[in-house]
Amino acid sequence: MVTLYCQVTYQTELFLDKNKDYVVAEYQELLGASNCSFVAGLFPPLPEESSKSSKFSSISSRFKQQLQSLLETLSVTEPHYIRCVKPINLLKPSIFENSNILQQLRCGGVMEAIRISCAGYPTRKPFREFVGRFGILDPNVFAGR
């Protein structure tokens, strides 16, 4: 079996310059009010200050606003990651290529995370968080703190 890997390179230079297509505010409102949730989701209402400051909104400026919103959301959340493993390259049922699965787990850092966990380096929680979570088990132990 031969596995081919392709390197993908993204060119981001001049992205904003290339994407200065303007969205007319009236079109924005019309499409945002669509009965189709997908279409309406593509055109959320603009903040009041941005709609007052400029009659037009470019695609790149909307992208920049959405990216900023995403970064703000990520900064206040605790993300968890799910790793998907492709068990076979052949399109046949009940076949598992163990070496392929192991390679994906190694490349994804899962095997290293398991090794670290087995070595006795657990996730450490701050004391207040620990007490808040497990203090109910024996309140007398933590009464003096």
Disulfide bonds with the S-S distance in Angstrom:
none
